[in-house]
């Protein structure tokens, strides 16, 4: 099999181990055999799109998080970089990140308004 499938399989294994799930449990959740999961993880089987989606759902990750290492993608801007950074987060981590970013956003908006007011004051009163 190609390097692409080995990388995909390694990513599946990494995600499965991270959530402390056995191959057996993953196989049950995906309606496939344990040996099939082993073959996928070793890059010896080409899973269908349906199986990729089942694996992603069972591991509670996005399909992208299983394939991004396999696809040569360079983020073109900071927005893309942020998306890639949080792509692997679980719901709790996403919620925490959202709260932090929301606070930063509020601070920046206030700071921007204050800076704009300061600039107007300088123009009018200096």
N, C-alpha and C positions, 0 to 999 in steps of 0.2 A: 504494500500500500504506500501511498505517497506521504510525504512529510506533513502535508496538510491534515490528513486524517490522524496521524500520530499526535500532532499538536492538539487537535480537537479532543482526542481521547485523553491526553494528559490533562487537559483543562477540565474535562468531565470528572476524572479521578480526583483532581485537586479540590473541586467544588464538593464532591461527594464526601471526601475525607474531612473537609472543613466543617460540614454540617453533621459529622459523625454518623454517616449513613453507610450501611453495608451494601455490597453489590446486590445481595439478595433482596433487600428492601427496595432499592432503586429499581430492580428488575420487576418486582411486584407492582410498583406504582406505575411502571411503563407498559405493563402487560407483555413483557418479553422474558426470555430465560436469563438466568444468572450468567450462563456461559456467553450469551450474546453481549451482555454488558461488559464482560471481560474482554471480548473481542473488540468492541468499540473502544474501550479504554486503551487497548494496545494498538489501536489504529489498523486492525485487521479486518474490520467491517465498515462499509459505507452506510451509515444510518440514513433512512429516508427523512424528509422534512418532518413528517408526522412524528417520528421517533425523536428527532432533535427537539421538537416542541414538547413532547412528553417528558423528556429528560430535563429540559429547562424548568418546566412546571414542577416536576417532582423535587428538584433541587432549589426551587423558589428563586431562580435567577432568570435573567433575560437570555434569549437565544444569542444575542450579540455577545454577552459575556463569555459564552462558550466558544465563540468563533473569532473574536477580535484578535487574539494572539495568532490566529491562523491567516488572517487577512492583513495584507500590508496596507495599513491606513495610518497616515500621519495627520494628526489634527491640524487644521489650517489656522485655527485661531483659539483664543483662550476659552471661548464658549464651548467649542468642541472638546478642548482639554478637560474642562469641568465635567462635561457629560461622561467622558471616558473614565474620569476619576470616580464618579459616583455610580457607575454602571454596575459594579459588583456589590453595592451596599444592600443590606436587607432593609425591611420596612422601618425598623427602629433607627438605624443609621441614617436613612433618608429623612425621617422626621426630625432627627436631631440636627442634621445638616441644614434642613430647611429653616428651622428656628434660628440657627446661627446666621445664615445668610439673610434672613428677614431682618434681624437686628442690625446687621451691617448695612443693609439697604436703607433702613430707616435713618441710621446715623449719617450715611453719605448724603441722603436727600436733605436732612436738616443742615448738614455742614455746607452743602451746595447753596441752599437758600440763604444761610447766614453769610456766606462769602459773597453772594450776589448783593445782599443788602448792604454789606460793608463796602462793596465797590460803588454802589449808588450813593451811599453816605459820603464817600470820599469825593465823588464827582460833584455832589451838591454843596458840600460844606467845607471843602478844602480850598 
